[in-house]
Amino acid sequence: MTTMPLIILPDPLLRTVSKPVERIDDDLKKFADDMLETMYEAPGIGLAAIQVGVPRRMLVLDVANRDEGEKQPMVVINPTVLHTSDERSVYEEGCLSIPEFYAEVERPANVRVRYTDLAGKEQEIEADGLLATCLQHEIDHLDGALFIDYLSRLKRDRVIKKFTKAAKHKL
């Protein structure tokens, strides 16, 4: 397995709408392993393919308690949100593509998602809590959206300005 470099704000690739995965083959399975390795190494709980520069509708996540040595990796291909609840929940979110910035985001508390797994089987998952938030956050990436889009315009503009300035200093 290989870790891959992360795409960081303000890279315009983060605003790309990802294309569907058309076939599951050994290359895609290796890519999924590399995505998981990259996510664990970062460390994070979710990673969309676009965050490593690949505009495909695929994400990995693991919300298990790693402090206790647990791992429950999920590979989600071509996800579709089937239902979101009217009930809302607020979580402090962060993003591997927006390092060291966190903010409270309100999203639907429950979500039902249809996706294809690595074996090529169609699955449905009902999620709440952290898993629901993580799924929605990562699916947003596939649609070119970021968690900062849920913040006030003032906060969002400040974050973008800060990361744009930092990117210029790295050149």
N, C-alpha and C positions, 0 to 999 in steps of 0.2 A: 504494500500500500504506500501511497505517496501523498504528502500534503501539498496543497495547491495554494498559490497566492490569492489573497482576498481582494476583491474590487472595493475600493473605499470611496465614500462621498468626497468630492462632487462628481465622480466619474459618471458621464451620461449613460453608460451601459446599464446602470442601475434603474434607469427609467424605461428600459426596453421591455416590450411585451414578449414573453417567451413563446416559442412555437411548440406544438405538441410533440411528444416522443412518438415516433412511428413504429419502432420495433425494439423489442427487448432482446439483446444479444450479449455475448461475452464482454464486448467493449463497454456496453452500458452497465453491466454488473461490476466491472472493474472501476468504472467512473463512480458508481454508487459507493463502493468501498473507499475510494479516494476521498469522496465528499465526507463520508463518516469520519475518516481519519482526520481530515482538515477541521471538521466541526469539533471533534473531541480535543484536538491539539490546541484550538483557539483560546480557551475552551468556550463552547457554546452549547445550546440545546436544540438549535435548528439551523439549517443552511439550505438556501435555494441555489440551484445550479447557476443562475445568473450572477450570484455573488462570487463565483470563481470564473466568470467570463463566458459561461456557456448558456445561451438563451434557449434552454429547453424546459418544458413544464415538468420539472422534477425537483423534489426536495427530500431532505433527510431530517430526522429529528429524533431526540431521545430525551424525554422529560423524567426518566427514572432518577432516583436519588443516588448520585455517583459517590457521595460522601460515604455511603455504605457499600460501595463497590458494585452497585447494580448497574446493568446496562440493558436497555430495551430499545435497540435501534429500530427505526421504521424508515422504509423507503417508500415514498409516495410519488407515483407517476401519473401525470395528466389528471390532477385533482379537479373536482367540480363541487362547489358548495351547493348542496341540495336544500338546506334549511338553516336559518339562524333564528335564535329565540328573540322574543321581544325583551326578555330579561337581560340586563346589562351587567357587566363586571368590569372592574378596573384593576389592571396590573401595571407594575412598573416594568416597562419594556426597555430593552437594549438591543443592539444589533451589531453583528460582527463587521458590518460595512460602515458603521458609524461608531467607531470604538470609543469607549469610556464616556458615552453620553447615554443617560437614562431619563425616562419621563413616564408619568402615568398616562395610560391610554385606556379609553373606554371602548369596549367592543361587546358584541353579543356574548352572553354567558355560555350558551350552548350552540353547537354547530353539528350538522350532519354532512359528511363529505363522502363522495364516491371517488374512488381512485383505482389504479391498477398497481398490483404489487410486482416485485421482481420476478415472480414465477409466471407473470402474465395473466394472473387471475384478477377479475374485478372484485373490489371490496367496498364495503360501506362501513364508516365508523361514526358513532355518536360520541361526541366529546364535550367535556365541560372542564372548568378549572384551567390549569396551566396548559393542558393539552389543547383545549379549544383556542386559547389565545395564541399558542405557538403555531397551530395549523393556519389560523387566519393571518398571522404575521408573515409566514413563509409564502402562503398563496398570494398575498398582496405583492410580494417580490416578483412573482411570476407574471403579474399584471402591471409591473412597472411602478408600483406604489411602495412607499416607505412609511414606517411608523410615525415619522415626524410629520407626515401629511395630516395626522389626526390632531396635531397641536395647533395653537393659535398661529396666525400668520406671522406675528411678531417673533414668537419663539422659533418657529421653523426657519424664518429668514436669518435669525441670529446663528442658528446651528449651521446652516448652509454657508454663511459668510465665514464662520470660524474654520470650517473644513476646507473651504476654497483658499483661504489665506494660508493654512497649513500646507496644502498641496503645492502652492506657489513657492513656499520656502524649501520644499524638497527638491525642486528642479535645479 
